[in-house]
Amino acid sequence: MAEALAAARRAGLAILHTREGYEENLAQCPDWKRVRARPGPGERGPRGRYMIRGESGHAIIAPCAPLPGEAVFDKPGSGAFHATGLEEHLRSLGIRQLVLCGVTLDCCVLASLFEANDRNFQCLLLGDATGTYDPATTMALLAMLETGVIAQVAQTCAFASGIA
């Protein structure tokens, strides 16, 4: 992901970050997520309460941290478009093509790809800059996506050389 970000920054592309998280009272957090997810939102861990905005565990990891001027959209669920203003922001910039990477492929990334597709954005997923907790699941999802119906799939090196 850090390599993809560096290449996109060198090429002058707009960089947008998303992260899932909730207010301290968990009002926007679905009940099912508090019950089924482990660790569950709001549970205390080594970096504070899990998925709570403002806690250190909610921060984007240092190698992929936003630079000044890069928008960050905090989302109250899996998909990047739900209740975030992301679509309006992209359209205001005239952006119609998206490059996605991040974690986890079986949740937030896939949900965002479907949402983007439904909104008529053309998507490229960087297959080596995403993943799940299980390598077999990652491989199965990438194979599914390689049909190109929802997104094109490429490797970071091909992306970086294509925009250089």
C-alpha positions as CSV (number, residue, x, y, z in Angstrom):
1,M,0.0,0.0,0.0
2,A,2.8,2.4,0.8
3,E,4.4,1.8,-2.6
4,A,1.1,2.4,-4.3
5,L,0.6,5.7,-2.4
6,A,4.1,6.8,-3.2
7,A,3.5,6.2,-6.9
8,A,0.2,7.9,-6.9
9,R,1.6,10.9,-5.1
10,R,4.5,11.2,-7.6
11,A,2.0,11.1,-10.4
12,G,0.0,13.9,-8.8
13,L,-3.2,11.8,-8.4
14,A,-5.8,12.8,-5.8
15,I,-5.3,10.6,-2.7
16,L,-8.3,9.8,-0.5
17,H,-8.3,7.8,2.7
18,T,-11.1,6.0,4.4
19,R,-11.3,4.3,7.8
20,E,-14.1,2.7,9.7
21,G,-14.8,3.9,13.1
22,Y,-17.4,5.1,15.5
23,E,-18.1,7.8,18.1
24,E,-17.3,6.8,21.7
25,N,-21.0,6.0,22.4
26,L,-21.1,3.5,19.4
27,A,-24.5,5.0,18.3
28,Q,-23.7,4.4,14.6
29,C,-22.3,0.9,15.2
30,P,-24.7,-1.9,14.1
31,D,-25.7,-4.1,17.0
32,W,-24.7,-7.2,15.1
33,K,-21.1,-5.9,14.7
34,R,-20.8,-5.4,18.5
35,V,-21.9,-9.1,19.0
36,R,-20.1,-10.9,16.1
37,A,-16.9,-9.0,15.5
38,R,-13.9,-9.9,17.6
39,P,-12.4,-7.7,18.8
40,G,-15.7,-5.9,18.9
41,P,-16.0,-2.1,18.4
42,G,-15.4,-0.4,21.7
43,E,-13.4,-3.2,23.3
44,R,-10.2,-2.1,24.9
45,G,-6.9,-3.2,23.3
46,P,-3.3,-2.3,23.4
47,R,-3.9,0.9,21.3
48,G,-7.1,2.0,23.1
49,R,-10.7,1.2,22.3
50,Y,-11.1,-0.7,19.0
51,M,-12.6,1.3,16.1
52,I,-13.3,4.4,18.3
53,R,-12.6,7.7,16.6
54,G,-9.8,9.6,18.3
55,E,-8.2,6.5,19.9
56,S,-4.7,5.6,18.6
57,G,-6.1,2.3,17.2
58,H,-8.3,4.2,14.8
59,A,-5.3,6.0,13.2
60,I,-4.2,5.0,9.7
61,I,-0.9,3.2,10.0
62,A,2.2,5.3,9.7
63,P,3.5,4.0,6.3
64,C,0.1,5.0,4.7
65,A,-0.7,8.0,6.8
66,P,-2.4,10.9,5.0
67,L,-0.3,13.9,4.0
68,P,-1.6,17.4,4.4
69,G,-4.2,18.1,1.8
70,E,-5.3,14.4,1.4
71,A,-8.9,13.9,2.4
72,V,-9.8,11.4,5.1
73,F,-13.4,10.0,5.2
74,D,-14.5,8.4,8.4
75,K,-17.1,5.8,7.6
76,P,-19.7,4.2,10.0
77,G,-19.6,0.9,8.2
78,S,-17.9,-1.2,5.6
79,G,-18.5,0.7,2.4
80,A,-16.7,3.9,1.7
81,F,-19.7,5.6,0.2
82,H,-22.3,5.1,2.9
83,A,-22.8,8.3,5.0
84,T,-19.4,9.8,4.1
85,G,-19.8,12.4,1.4
86,L,-17.2,10.5,-0.6
87,E,-19.3,10.4,-3.8
88,E,-19.9,14.1,-3.8
89,H,-16.3,14.8,-3.2
90,L,-15.2,12.6,-6.1
91,R,-17.7,14.1,-8.4
92,S,-16.7,17.7,-7.4
93,L,-13.2,16.8,-8.5
94,G,-14.4,15.2,-11.7
95,I,-13.0,11.8,-10.7
96,R,-14.5,8.8,-12.5
97,Q,-11.7,6.3,-12.1
98,L,-10.7,4.9,-8.7
99,V,-7.7,2.8,-7.6
100,L,-8.4,0.9,-4.4
101,C,-6.1,-0.9,-2.0
102,G,-6.3,-1.6,1.7
103,V,-7.8,-4.0,4.2
104,T,-9.8,-6.0,4.5
105,L,-10.6,-7.3,1.1
106,D,-13.5,-9.5,2.4
107,C,-15.2,-6.5,4.1
108,C,-14.4,-2.9,3.5
109,V,-12.6,-3.1,0.2
110,L,-15.1,-5.4,-1.4
111,A,-18.1,-3.3,-0.1
112,S,-16.4,-0.2,-1.4
113,L,-15.8,-1.8,-4.8
114,F,-19.5,-2.8,-5.1
115,E,-20.6,0.7,-4.0
116,A,-18.3,2.4,-6.5
117,N,-19.5,0.1,-9.3
118,D,-23.1,0.9,-8.5
119,R,-22.3,4.6,-8.8
120,N,-20.6,4.2,-12.2
121,F,-17.0,4.6,-11.1
122,Q,-14.4,2.6,-13.0
123,C,-12.3,0.7,-10.5
124,L,-8.8,-0.8,-10.4
125,L,-7.9,-2.9,-7.4
126,L,-4.3,-3.4,-6.5
127,G,-4.3,-7.1,-5.7
128,D,-0.9,-7.2,-3.9
129,A,-1.9,-4.2,-1.8
130,T,-5.0,-5.7,-0.2
131,G,-5.8,-8.8,1.8
132,T,-7.8,-10.7,4.4
133,Y,-6.9,-12.5,7.5
134,D,-6.7,-15.7,5.5
135,P,-4.5,-16.1,2.4
136,A,-6.9,-18.6,0.8
137,T,-9.8,-16.2,1.1
138,T,-7.7,-13.4,-0.4
139,M,-6.8,-15.6,-3.4
140,A,-10.4,-16.7,-3.9
141,L,-11.7,-13.1,-3.8
142,L,-9.0,-11.9,-6.2
143,A,-9.9,-14.7,-8.6
144,M,-13.5,-13.7,-8.4
145,L,-12.7,-10.1,-9.1
146,E,-10.4,-10.9,-12.0
147,T,-13.4,-11.4,-14.2
148,G,-13.3,-7.6,-14.5
149,V,-17.1,-7.1,-14.0
150,I,-16.7,-5.2,-10.7
151,A,-13.1,-4.0,-11.1
152,Q,-9.9,-4.6,-12.9
153,V,-7.1,-6.2,-10.8
154,A,-3.5,-5.3,-11.2
155,Q,-0.2,-5.4,-9.3
156,T,1.3,-2.3,-7.7
157,C,4.4,-2.5,-9.9
158,A,2.2,-2.4,-13.1
159,F,0.1,0.4,-11.7
160,A,3.2,2.5,-10.7
161,S,4.9,2.0,-14.1
162,G,1.7,2.8,-15.9
163,I,1.3,6.2,-14.2
164,A,5.0,7.2,-14.2
